[in-house]
Amino acid sequence: MHLIPCELSETEDVKSYEPMYNVILYNDSFNYYEDVIKAIQCAIKCSFEVAEYITHTAHTNGKAKVT
């Protein structure tokens, strides 16, 4: 299992804004499903359920927009 270091702080202020770009997650056969979920949680500071949904969408459709 690959571990992705991530420190989520309860006190971090996450600014709410509309990004000027789109991040697309593509399905591949190299990364573990659980590691992708953790990476998404770290990158966009979202819940497990949201990260799992994005990961599942990429897994079944080939790609997913990370929001």
Stockholm file with secondary structure:
# STOCKHOLM 1.0

chainA/1-67         MHLIPCELSETEDVKSYEPMYNVILYNDSFNYYEDVIKAIQCAIKCSFEVAEYITHTAHTNGKAKVT
#=GR chainA/1-67 SS CCCCCCCCCTTCCCCCCCCSSCEEEECCSSSCHHHHHHHHHHHHCCCHHHHHHHHHHHHHHSEEEEC
#=GC SS_cons        CCCCCCCCCTTCCCCCCCCSSCEEEECCSSSCHHHHHHHHHHHHCCCHHHHHHHHHHHHHHSEEEEC
//
